Each structure stands twice: as C-alpha cells, then as structure tokens.
Amino acid sequence: MRVSRRAVLGGSLALTASFSLPAAASRSQLANLSHLDFLGDSVSPPAVAGHSTYGSGPLGVLWTYADRRADGTYARIGGGPYDAATDTYGQGAFNADDLARAAVVYLRHYRAHRDAHSRAAAYGLLRGLTYLQTTSGANAGNVVLWMQPDGTLNPSAEPVELPDPSDSGPSYWLARTVWALGEGYEVFRTVDPGFARFLRARLELALDALDRQVLVRYGTWNVVDGRRVPAWLIVAGADATSEAVLGLSAYVRAGGSFRARKALARFAEAIAAMSAGSTREWPFRALLPWGESISDWHAWGAQMPSALAAAFEVLRNPRLIAPALGDTAGFTPLLMTAGGPDNGWLPAPIDRTQIAYGVDARLQALLGVASAADRPGLRQVAAFVAAWYFGANRAGEPTYDPSTGRTYDGISGDGVVNRNSGAESTIHGLLSMLALDANPAVARQARALAGPPVVASLQVVEAESAQLSSGATVVTPPSAWTGESQWSNGSYVDLPAGSRADWTLPTSASGEPRLVLPIVDLVPDRSAGTTTWSTGGVIHHGSGGAQGVSAAPGALLPVSVGVLPAAATTLTAVSTGVNVRVDALLLLPLISKLQLGANQLLVSVDRHPRSVPVVGRGTAYAYTSTGQLHSRRPANGRAEVLPGGFTVVLN
C-alpha cells in the first residue's frame, strides 16, 4: 500500500521555537500565512554537480513537520530519526513535495492580494525547488526529494522512498514540481520575466523526463483484474498525475509550449479513464487514484476532478468534464454522508483518519468543477466539506485556527485530534482557506454549519460476525494488505460448498431500505463457486478478470445483491463451491443523510424519485445525478431526492 510521508514522523527534537506570530490576516480573510512562514527557512547548500538554480544567495526551504510541545509551542523537525552528532535526519529536513506545494500557496496568495511577502517567499521556494531538480545526466529533469539541514542532498532516504535514488525515475515529487513550476510561470511571466524564463526552461526539462519515462507509453493500456487502465499515469497514479495536470494547465493557459499542451491532453485523458462504477455500483462514479488497483480509493491527494476541471477550461474537451461531474456530484456527496473524506476505502472504509490533504482535495474539486461545468449546486456541497475545518468533524473541534494559520495534522477515526501542524497539513489547509476567501458565500455557509456531524448512512458489518455453519471458517491471513487492497478487520470468511453464513444486522440508522453490497474476492477462476443471498442476489465468485499488473489475482470488490427492507435485520448467504471468500458487508441506505446543525445533505441510490422527511422548514435544493438544479422549494418537513442525485436542505 502506498502511504504518504505524513505517516513517518521524525524522531528527536532538532529545533524548539517559541516565537511571536506576525499580524493575523484581516478578519475578512481566512488565509493566514503566519505558521507557514514559521516553517520556512533558508539554506546555502554545498556545490554539487548537476544541481543549480536561478541567481545567487540562500535558497528558500520549508521544515517538514511541526510537533506541538506541552507548553503549546511548536518545534520544527525533519523526517526520520535524528542524529545529533551529524545534525541529519534519516530522510531530511526539507523536501521537494512540500517546497512545491508551499510555493503554490504563496503564488495563489500573491495573485489574490498582490502581497510582496508572498511573492518573495514563492520566489525563494521555487529557487530551492529547482535546486533539487537534476539538470544533467541520465536522470535530468527528475527531482531529488530530501535535503538535510545544511543543504546537503539525500537522494537515498531511510526509510526507503521509491524510486531510490529519488531522482532516478518519475515520482510524486516530480509531478508536484511541475505543479509549482506551472503556477510559478503563470505568475512571474508578468512581474519578473527573467525568472519566468528560467521556470519555463525547468518545466520543459521536467517534461523531457516525463516524455521519456511516462508519456512514451501513451496509448498503451494495462490490465488490472480485468479492467483496462492507462499505462501512462505518473507512477501509476491518477493522484500524482492530477497534480502535474494542475501545473500544466496553468502553464498552457499562460502561453506554454505546444508540447506541454499535448502532454496536458494526454495526462488528462488518462485521469478521465479512471472513472468507475455507477450510482449503485462501487466505486459510485469516483475517479480511482491508483492505476494498479480497482479496489482502492483514498482521499489524500485525490485531486483528479480538480485537474480535469482545470484541463477542461484550457482544452475545452467535453470528454473531461463528465468524469469530473460523476466524482463530485455522485461519489463525493455519498462520501460525505458516510462520515467524510476518509484516508482509505480499500474497498471497505478501513482507514477512517481524515487529514487536510484529503479534505482540501474534495473542496478544490467541488469548487473547480462547479465553475468549469456551471454547477453552482456543487458549491453547497463544498460548504459541507469545508465545515470540517471549523468543527464539523468526528472530534467536533476546529482543525484550522485563523489567528495562527495552523491546520492540525488530522483526526483519527475515533475522533482524536493530532495537534501537530506540519507542512503538508498547513499547506492544504491554506489552499482551502484561499479557495474559501475567493468564494465568500461558501465560506460563510461553511462557518455557519454546526458540528459534529450526524450521519444516517453506510454501515459496515464484518463477515466474521456471522453465525457460520459447519465447514465455514474465519481466516486471518498473515497480512491484511493483499498488495492492492485490504481485508476489513484483517480477516475474511471462507465458505466451502454447501456452507452458509447468517448475519444479525444492526437496524437501519436512517429507517430506509438498504442496498446490500457484500465485499467478496472475485477471482479469475470459472470453477469458483457462487453465493446465493436471501435478498435474491447471486454472486459468481469466479467472475473476476485477468490479473494483469495488479499485485494479486482476484480483487476485493463490493457487489450488489439487492435491497433489504427497512425493518429487516437478518441476512443469509449459501455457498455452492470453492474459492468463496467474503470480507464484509456494506449496507447503504437508499437515502443517506448528513446533518450539520439544522442543515442536511441527502444522497440517493434509489431508482425512483423520493419525498423524504427532513429537519426544519428551510429551503430544499434538489439536484440531478450530474449536479443540475431540478427544483428549489420550501422544505416544510419534507424534501425531494432524485435517483442518483443529492439534495441540500438549508435552514
């Protein structure tokens, strides 16, 4: 399983800071750069072949983590174990990922406010970022990820990052470098043409690397458990590719090269091809982030809809906007009613940690697609997402502090706030705040929505909770991770021929009938058995596709077997053959609900329009499955919800 570096915390304390914050942003603005400024630093690295930058003088850099101390101050630290004797970290103090994304924050702040400090900070970070880019040799255009406190490059970090050395192939940090260089060129071409020409040259150098390492595979497809998947995604990730597309869109918009326009079109085409499912089938029209799994969705870095919206506005290719609409008008409202932007649905919602990187990706997507596709209703959903920062989350506490600019490092699945405030969370919190400052009506609505959330939605029942007949067994494999997905609760039920499982289910939290989606291991084996379900559905467990490039034969996938009546609390499955493995049950109400204060978001997986009871007597906005407004009416205690659509009730 690919994890972000946010999970790898540094060891010993490198620097403890007690500091005075600069003046906070004006009361009308949410974005406050104080904490991001605190994370900033400068360094004069030793000369090293193949690495150079624009001009002279110290480079702008950014500390990776900020740990909260008992007295409320924050300590800036790097990644991996700290060695005091050498003043080095196993990974490093500064990294290309965060330099690139922080540069984007300062660039966007400068564009919004023409703030001289933000322009200077962006300039410094872009100089630091381009120093990390390798300029000659076989790896030219690629980027070294880590730098030590004295500016020494660390191309082979511990724990190991792939590729290793970090500039030996395409990477997330190469994609994020393209993002920053593209937005940097768009800003500096009018305020500092000389620096802009340098940024253009470095972006073209990055394109050299992408052309020979990634786009050389354009038009070829991989097979992943029977599904065709584009082979020209950066590090097999639609998530990584989406961040490069954001930069390429800005670059082409600002007059970038024909080659960049072609690369933009091809990368956007690959992202669009990752759309999957339907209004009633996994993954419910989401854009999947990983090109080596059809069972894995995660919130962090899932900027695919934002990228498609940005590319659509530059290229005007209508084939890009439909998948973005499916993700934002279909999957995202369902995700929110299920508890919010969880780190990992694998395919059960296993990693329910929520971080700003995931929240920001959902917010940017909704706002970007709303603008590109003229779907203002998505802005209402965006307010429900943004409310996470202001207390509408499992902890019931704000995760962003406008007086300091700190965004906390996340909330665990059981509602515990991680009060550290490292670079990634700070950056994405600020990107969200800049987006809200640009959309003040959404910001006002988000701050007015009270938390914690009340949901009546998806329920997960573990397969092993069933009463099993003779022969059926609970199996706990050595690792819950299959290489491409994860067994929920680390176990599954094996049902040999003639065995059965009987579940006693929790009552429907919404009082609604529930769509039943058992998560089963679909294998490419026609001799595999079937399960017959008491809802009337039948699953052929040998109906999986060819393994292809995926890490394991078979795929854990939710499969619909019908609808349980609202009052039903029992379910049975009977097996007819071998290789019948059941992981868990997803029980999805036909109408799911998220309530924040007196306001509600409702989502339908029903086949028919419904009138359902709602809180209060406000205004109900009913939207189609593509986010078009169908009706706006007084709620009067009830609201209409369309098939595959969503409804927002505001009181």
C-alpha positions in Angstrom: 0.0 0.0 0.0 1.3 3.4 -0.9 1.3 5.8 2.1 2.2 9.5 2.2 5.2 10.7 4.1 2.8 12.3 6.6 2.8 8.9 8.4 6.5 8.9 9.0 7.3 11.3 11.9 10.8 12.4 12.8 12.5 11.2 15.9 14.5 13.6 18.1 13.9 17.3 18.5 16.0 19.4 16.2 14.8 22.9 17.0 12.3 24.2 19.6 10.7 27.5 18.7 8.9 29.9 20.9 8.0 32.8 18.6 5.9 35.8 18.1 3.4 35.5 15.3 3.1 38.2 12.6 -0.1 40.1 12.5 -3.0 37.8 11.6 -4.8 38.1 8.4 -7.7 40.6 8.3 -10.9 39.4 9.8 -12.5 39.2 6.4 -9.8 36.7 5.2 -9.4 33.2 6.5 -5.9 32.6 5.0 -3.2 33.4 7.5 0.4 32.6 6.4 1.9 33.0 9.9 2.5 29.3 10.6 3.7 28.6 7.1 6.2 31.5 7.4 7.3 29.9 10.7 8.0 26.6 8.9 10.1 28.5 6.3 13.9 28.7 6.4 16.9 29.4 4.2 19.9 27.4 3.4 23.1 27.7 1.3 23.9 24.2 0.0 27.4 23.0 -0.9 28.1 22.8 -4.6 27.1 19.6 -6.2 27.3 18.6 -9.9 24.0 18.5 -11.7 22.2 20.9 -9.3 21.9 24.6 -9.8 19.3 27.4 -9.5 18.4 30.9 -10.6 20.6 33.7 -9.3 22.7 33.6 -6.1 22.2 33.6 -2.4 20.5 31.3 0.1 17.6 29.1 -1.1 14.1 29.1 0.4 13.2 25.9 2.1 10.5 24.5 4.4 10.7 22.3 7.5 8.7 19.1 7.1 7.0 18.7 10.5 6.0 20.9 13.4 5.4 19.0 16.7 3.4 20.6 19.4 5.1 20.7 22.8 3.4 20.6 26.2 3.7 24.4 26.6 1.8 25.0 23.3 4.8 26.0 21.3 5.9 24.1 18.1 9.2 22.5 17.2 10.3 22.3 13.6 11.7 18.9 12.7 12.6 16.8 9.7 11.7 13.3 8.7 13.1 10.1 10.1 15.4 9.5 13.0 17.6 12.5 14.0 21.4 12.1 14.5 22.5 15.0 16.8 26.2 14.3 16.1 25.8 15.0 12.4 22.7 17.2 12.5 21.0 15.0 9.9 17.8 13.0 9.6 17.1 9.6 8.1 15.1 11.4 5.5 16.0 15.0 5.7 14.8 18.4 7.0 13.3 19.8 3.8 11.6 18.0 0.9 10.6 18.8 -2.7 6.9 17.8 -2.1 6.4 20.5 0.5 8.5 23.1 -1.2 6.5 22.7 -4.3 3.1 22.9 -2.6 4.1 25.7 -0.3 5.2 27.7 -3.4 1.7 27.2 -4.8 0.2 28.7 -1.6 2.4 31.8 -1.8 1.7 32.1 -5.5 -2.0 31.9 -5.1 -1.9 34.3 -2.1 0.1 36.8 -4.2 -2.4 36.5 -7.1 -5.2 37.2 -4.7 -3.6 40.1 -2.8 -0.5 41.3 -4.7 1.3 40.7 -1.4 5.0 41.4 -1.7 6.0 39.0 1.1 4.2 36.1 -0.7 5.8 36.9 -4.0 9.3 36.9 -2.3 8.5 33.6 -0.4 7.3 32.0 -3.7 10.5 33.1 -5.4 12.7 31.7 -2.7 10.9 28.3 -2.6 10.9 28.0 -6.3 14.7 28.6 -6.3 15.0 25.9 -3.6 12.8 23.5 -5.5 14.7 23.9 -8.8 18.0 23.3 -7.0 16.6 19.8 -6.1 15.9 19.2 -9.8 18.7 17.2 -11.5 19.9 19.1 -14.6 22.3 16.7 -16.4 22.9 13.0 -16.9 20.6 10.1 -17.3 18.2 11.5 -14.6 18.0 15.0 -16.0 14.6 16.6 -15.2 13.9 14.4 -12.3 14.0 15.7 -8.7 15.8 14.7 -5.5 13.3 14.5 -2.7 15.2 15.2 0.5 17.7 17.8 1.7 19.5 17.9 5.1 19.6 21.0 7.4 22.9 22.2 5.9 21.6 21.8 2.3 23.2 18.5 1.5 21.1 16.4 -0.8 19.9 13.0 0.5 18.8 11.0 -2.6 18.5 7.7 -0.7 16.4 8.3 2.4 15.7 5.9 5.2 13.1 4.6 5.3 13.5 4.0 1.6 11.4 6.0 -0.8 10.7 4.8 -4.3 12.3 5.5 -6.7 15.7 5.1 -5.0 17.7 7.2 -5.6 14.8 9.7 -5.6 15.8 11.3 -8.9 16.1 8.0 -10.7 12.6 8.0 -12.1 9.2 9.6 -12.2 7.7 10.4 -8.8 5.1 12.3 -6.8 7.7 15.0 -6.2 8.3 15.3 -10.0 4.6 15.8 -10.5 4.4 18.3 -7.7 7.4 20.2 -9.1 5.5 20.5 -12.4 2.6 21.9 -10.5 4.6 24.6 -8.8 6.6 25.5 -11.9 3.5 25.9 -14.0 1.7 28.1 -11.5 5.0 29.9 -10.9 5.5 30.7 -14.6 1.9 32.0 -14.8 2.6 34.5 -12.0 6.2 35.6 -12.8 5.9 36.0 -16.5 4.4 39.5 -15.9 6.3 40.5 -12.8 9.7 39.0 -13.4 10.1 37.8 -17.0 13.7 36.7 -16.5 12.8 34.4 -13.6 9.8 33.2 -15.6 12.0 32.2 -18.5 14.1 30.2 -16.0 11.0 28.5 -14.7 9.8 27.7 -18.2 13.2 26.1 -19.0 13.0 24.0 -15.9 9.4 22.9 -16.6 10.4 21.9 -20.1 13.3 19.9 -18.5 10.7 18.1 -16.3 8.7 17.5 -19.5 11.8 15.9 -21.0 11.8 13.4 -18.1 8.0 12.8 -18.3 8.2 12.3 -22.1 10.9 9.6 -21.9 9.7 7.9 -18.7 5.9 8.1 -18.8 4.4 9.6 -22.0 6.5 7.1 -24.1 3.7 4.7 -23.1 0.9 6.9 -24.3 -1.8 4.8 -26.0 -0.9 1.6 -24.2 -3.1 0.0 -21.6 -2.5 -2.2 -18.6 -4.9 -4.8 -17.4 -5.8 -4.7 -13.7 -8.1 -7.6 -12.6 -9.9 -7.5 -16.0 -10.1 -3.7 -16.3 -8.2 -1.7 -18.9 -6.2 1.1 -17.2 -4.0 3.7 -18.9 -0.3 2.8 -18.7 0.8 6.5 -18.9 -0.1 7.7 -15.5 2.8 9.1 -13.5 3.9 6.4 -11.0 0.7 4.6 -11.9 -1.2 7.2 -10.0 -4.1 9.3 -11.2 -3.5 11.2 -8.0 0.1 12.1 -8.8 -0.8 12.8 -12.4 -3.5 15.2 -11.3 -1.0 17.4 -9.6 1.1 17.6 -12.7 -2.0 18.5 -14.7 -2.8 21.4 -12.4 0.7 22.8 -13.2 0.4 22.1 -16.9 -3.0 23.7 -17.1 -1.5 26.9 -15.6 1.5 26.8 -17.9 -0.5 26.3 -21.1 -3.0 28.9 -20.0 -0.1 31.3 -19.7 1.2 30.6 -23.2 3.3 27.4 -22.5 4.6 25.3 -25.3 2.7 23.1 -27.8 4.5 20.1 -26.3 3.1 21.0 -22.8 -0.4 21.3 -24.3 -0.1 17.8 -25.8 1.2 16.4 -22.5 -1.7 18.1 -20.7 -4.2 16.5 -23.1 -2.7 13.0 -22.7 -2.4 13.1 -18.9 -6.0 14.4 -18.6 -7.2 11.6 -20.9 -5.6 9.1 -18.6 -7.2 10.6 -15.5 -10.6 10.6 -17.1 -10.2 6.9 -17.9 -10.0 6.2 -14.2 -13.8 6.9 -13.7 -15.6 3.8 -12.5 -18.9 2.4 -11.2 -22.3 3.8 -11.3 -24.9 5.4 -9.0 -25.4 2.0 -7.4 -22.1 0.2 -8.1 -18.7 0.5 -6.5 -17.0 3.0 -6.5 -20.1 5.0 -7.2 -18.6 7.1 -10.1 -15.4 8.0 -8.3 -12.2 8.6 -10.1 -9.9 5.9 -8.8 -6.5 7.2 -7.7 -4.2 4.2 -8.3 -3.7 2.5 -11.7 -2.8 -0.8 -10.1 -5.9 -1.4 -8.1 -9.7 -1.3 -8.8 -10.4 -1.8 -5.1 -8.6 1.2 -3.6 -9.8 4.8 -3.1 -8.2 7.3 -0.8 -9.0 10.9 -0.1 -5.4 12.2 0.3 -4.1 13.6 -3.0 -7.3 12.7 -4.9 -7.2 15.9 -7.0 -8.4 14.1 -10.1 -11.7 16.1 -10.5 -9.8 19.4 -9.9 -7.3 18.5 -12.6 -9.9 17.5 -15.1 -11.8 20.8 -14.5 -8.6 22.8 -15.0 -7.7 20.9 -18.1 -11.2 21.3 -19.5 -11.1 25.0 -19.1 -7.8 25.1 -21.1 -8.5 22.4 -23.7 -12.3 22.6 -23.9 -12.6 18.9 -24.4 -16.1 17.8 -23.2 -14.9 14.3 -22.5 -13.0 15.6 -19.5 -15.9 17.1 -17.6 -18.3 14.2 -17.4 -16.0 12.0 -15.2 -15.3 15.0 -13.0 -19.0 15.5 -12.6 -19.5 11.9 -11.7 -16.9 12.2 -9.0 -18.1 15.5 -7.5 -21.9 15.2 -7.9 -22.1 11.5 -7.3 -19.3 10.0 -5.2 -18.4 13.0 -3.1 -21.9 13.6 -1.6 -22.1 9.9 -0.8 -18.7 10.0 0.8 -19.7 13.0 3.0 -22.9 11.2 4.2 -20.7 8.2 5.1 -18.7 10.2 7.5 -16.4 12.4 5.4 -13.2 12.2 3.4 -11.6 9.1 4.9 -8.0 8.3 4.1 -8.8 4.9 2.7 -11.7 2.8 1.3 -9.9 -0.4 0.5 -12.7 -1.1 -0.5 -14.3 -1.1 3.0 -13.8 2.2 4.8 -10.8 0.9 6.8 -8.6 3.9 7.3 -11.0 6.5 8.7 -8.3 9.0 9.6 -9.1 12.4 8.0 -6.4 14.9 7.1 -6.4 18.3 5.4 -4.8 16.8 2.3 -7.9 14.8 1.7 -10.4 17.5 2.8 -8.7 20.1 0.5 -8.8 17.7 -2.5 -12.6 17.3 -2.1 -13.1 21.1 -1.6 -11.0 22.1 -4.6 -12.7 19.5 -6.7 -16.2 20.7 -5.9 -15.3 24.4 -6.4 -13.3 23.7 -9.6 -16.0 21.5 -11.2 -18.7 23.9 -10.1 -17.0 26.7 -12.1 -15.9 24.7 -15.1 -19.2 22.9 -15.6 -21.5 25.6 -14.4 -22.9 23.6 -11.5 -23.4 26.1 -8.6 -25.1 23.4 -6.5 -21.7 21.8 -6.0 -20.7 24.9 -4.0 -23.3 24.0 -1.5 -21.7 20.5 -1.1 -18.4 22.3 -0.8 -19.6 24.2 2.2 -20.4 20.8 3.9 -16.8 19.7 3.1 -15.2 22.9 4.3 -17.1 22.9 7.5 -14.6 20.1 8.6 -12.1 22.9 9.3 -14.5 24.7 11.6 -15.7 21.8 13.8 -18.0 19.7 11.6 -15.9 16.6 12.1 -15.7 13.5 14.3 -13.9 15.4 17.0 -16.4 18.3 17.0 -13.5 20.7 17.1 -11.9 23.2 14.7 -8.9 21.9 12.8 -7.9 25.3 11.4 -7.0 28.3 13.5 -7.4 31.6 11.5 -5.5 33.5 14.2 -2.3 31.5 13.6 -2.8 29.8 10.2 -2.3 26.4 11.8 -4.1 23.3 10.5 -3.8 20.3 12.7 -2.4 17.1 11.3 -5.7 15.3 11.2 -8.4 13.4 13.2 -8.4 9.7 13.9 -11.3 7.5 13.1 -12.4 7.6 16.7 -12.3 11.4 16.9 -8.8 12.2 18.4 -7.2 15.3 17.0 -3.5 15.2 16.2 -2.4 18.7 17.3 0.9 18.7 15.4 0.9 21.0 12.5 3.3 20.0 9.8 3.9 21.4 6.3 1.5 19.2 4.4 -1.5 20.0 6.6 -0.6 23.6 6.9 -0.2 23.9 3.1 -3.5 22.2 2.2 -5.4 24.0 5.0 -4.2 27.3 3.5 -5.1 26.2 0.0 -8.6 25.6 1.3 -8.7 28.9 3.0 -7.5 30.7 -0.1 -10.3 28.9 -2.0 -12.8 30.0 0.6 -11.6 33.6 0.6 -12.2 33.5 -3.2 -15.7 32.1 -2.5 -17.0 34.1 0.4 -20.6 32.8 0.2 -19.2 29.2 0.6 -17.0 30.3 3.4 -19.9 31.9 5.3 -22.1 28.8 4.9 -19.2 26.5 6.0 -18.6 28.5 9.1 -22.3 28.6 9.9 -22.7 24.8 9.7 -22.5 23.4 13.2 -20.9 20.1 14.2 -20.2 17.4 15.0 -21.9 15.7 12.1 -24.8 13.3 12.5 -24.9 10.7 9.8 -27.5 8.1 8.8 -25.7 6.3 6.1 -23.3 3.5 5.3 -22.9 0.7 7.8 -20.2 -1.9 7.7 -20.7 -5.4 9.1 -17.7 -7.8 9.3 -18.2 -11.2 7.6 -16.8 -13.0 10.6 -19.6 -11.7 12.8 -22.0 -14.2 11.1 -23.1 -17.4 12.6 -21.3 -20.0 10.4 -22.5 -23.5 9.5 -20.1 -26.5 9.8 -17.2 -26.2 7.4 -17.3 -22.4 7.1 -14.2 -20.8 8.8 -12.8 -17.4 9.7 -9.4 -16.9 8.1 -6.8 -14.4 9.3 -4.1 -14.1 6.6 -0.5 -13.2 7.7 -1.1 -9.6 6.4 -4.4 -7.8 5.9 -2.9 -6.0 2.9 -3.3 -8.0 -0.3 -0.9 -5.9 -2.3 -3.7 -3.9 -3.9 -6.4 -3.7 -1.2 -7.1 -4.8 2.4 -9.2 -7.3 4.2 -11.5 -5.4 6.6 -10.7 -6.2 10.2 -7.8 -8.3 8.9 -10.0 -11.4 8.3 -12.5 -13.0 6.0 -14.9 -15.9 5.9 -14.2 -18.9 3.7 -17.5 -20.6 2.6 -16.9 -24.1 1.1 -19.6 -25.8 -0.9 -22.9 -26.3 1.0 -22.0 -23.9 3.9 -23.8 -20.8 4.9 -23.5 -17.7 6.9 -26.3 -16.0 8.9 -25.9 -12.4 10.0 -27.9 -10.5 12.5 -27.7 -6.9 11.3 -27.9 -3.5 13.1 -31.1 -1.7 12.4 -31.2 0.8 9.6 -29.9 4.1 11.1 -32.0 6.1 8.6 -35.1 3.9 8.7 -34.5 3.4 5.0 -34.3 0.2 2.9 -30.6 -0.7 2.4 -28.7 -1.7 -0.7 -26.6 -4.8 0.3 -23.1 -4.9 -1.2 -21.0 -7.8 0.1 -17.3 -7.3 -0.4 -16.1 -10.6 -1.9 -12.9 -11.8 -3.5 -13.7 -12.1 -7.2 -11.1 -14.4 -8.8 -10.4 -15.3 -12.5 -11.5 -18.9 -12.0 -14.6 -20.3 -13.6 -14.5 -23.3 -11.3 -15.1 -21.0 -8.3 -18.4 -21.2 -6.6 -21.4 -18.9 -6.1 -23.2 -17.4 -3.1 -26.9 -17.1 -3.1 -28.2 -14.3 -0.8 -31.5 -14.0 1.0 -32.1 -10.7 -0.8 -32.4 -12.7 -4.1 -29.0 -11.9 -5.5 -26.3 -14.3 -6.7 -22.6 -13.7 -6.8 -20.3 -15.7 -9.1 -17.0 -15.6 -7.3 -15.1 -16.8 -10.3 -16.2 -13.8 -12.4 -13.0 -11.8 -11.8 -10.9 -10.6 -14.7 -7.3 -11.4 -15.6 -4.8 -10.3 -13.0 -2.6 -8.2 -15.3 -0.3 -5.8 -13.5 -2.1 -6.0 -10.2 -0.3 -7.4 -7.2 -2.6 -10.3 -6.6 -5.0 -12.5 -8.5 -8.6 -11.6 -7.7 -10.0 -8.3 -6.4 -11.9 -7.4 -3.3 -15.0 -5.7 -4.6 -18.4 -4.8 -3.3 -21.2 -6.5 -5.4 -24.8 -5.6 -5.1 -27.2 -8.4 -4.2 -30.4 -6.5 -3.8 -32.2 -4.4 -1.2 -33.1 -5.2 2.4 -36.5 -3.9 3.6 -36.1 -1.1 6.2 -37.2 -3.4 9.1 -35.0 -6.4 8.1 -32.2 -7.3 10.4 -31.1 -10.7 9.1 -29.2 -11.8 6.0 -28.1 -15.2 4.8 -25.6 -16.4 2.2 -25.3 -20.0 1.0 -22.3 -21.3 -1.0 -22.2 -23.7 -3.8 -18.5 -24.2 -4.5 -14.8 -23.5 -3.8 -12.9 -20.2 -3.5 -15.8 -18.3 -1.9 -14.4 -15.6 0.3 -16.5 -12.9 1.9 -14.8 -9.9 3.6 -17.6 -7.7 4.9 -21.0 -6.3 4.1 -21.7 -2.7 3.1 -25.2 -1.7 3.9 -26.1 1.5 2.1 -29.4 3.2 2.7 -31.3 4.1 -0.4 -31.3 7.7 1.0 -28.2 8.6 3.0 -28.2 11.7 5.3 -25.6 14.0 6.8 -26.9 16.6 9.2 -24.9 19.6 10.4 -26.9 21.6 12.8 -30.3 22.2 11.2 -28.9 21.7 7.7 -28.8 18.4 5.7 -27.2 16.8 2.7 -29.2 13.8 1.3 -28.0 11.4 -1.3 -30.0 8.8 -3.3 -29.0 5.4 -4.6 -32.7 4.6 -5.2 -34.1 4.1 -8.7 -37.0 6.4 -8.2 -37.6 9.9 -7.0 -38.4 10.1 -3.3 -40.0 12.6 -0.9 -38.4 12.1 2.5 -38.7 13.7 5.9 -36.1 16.4 6.8 -35.3 18.6 9.7 -36.9 22.1 9.8 -38.8 24.1 7.2 -36.0 25.8 5.3 -35.3 25.6 1.6 -34.6 22.3 -0.2 -32.5 22.3 -3.4 -32.8 19.0 -5.3 -30.1 18.2 -7.9 -29.8 15.5 -10.6 -27.1 12.9 -10.7 -25.0 15.3 -12.7 -25.5 18.2 -10.3 -28.1 20.2 -12.3 -30.7 22.0 -10.2 -34.0 20.3 -10.6 -36.1 22.1 -8.0 -35.9 24.7 -5.2 -38.8 24.6 -2.8 -39.7 25.2 0.8 -38.9 22.1 2.7 -41.9 22.1 5.1 -40.5 19.0 6.8 -40.0 17.0 3.6 -37.7 17.2 0.6 -37.5 15.6 -2.9 -34.4 13.5 -3.7 -33.8 12.3 -7.3 -32.4 9.0 -8.4 -28.6 9.1 -8.1 -28.9 12.8 -7.1 -28.4 14.8 -4.0 -30.5 17.4 -2.1 -29.3 20.2 0.2 -31.7 21.5 2.9 -30.7 24.8 4.4 -32.5 26.2 7.4 
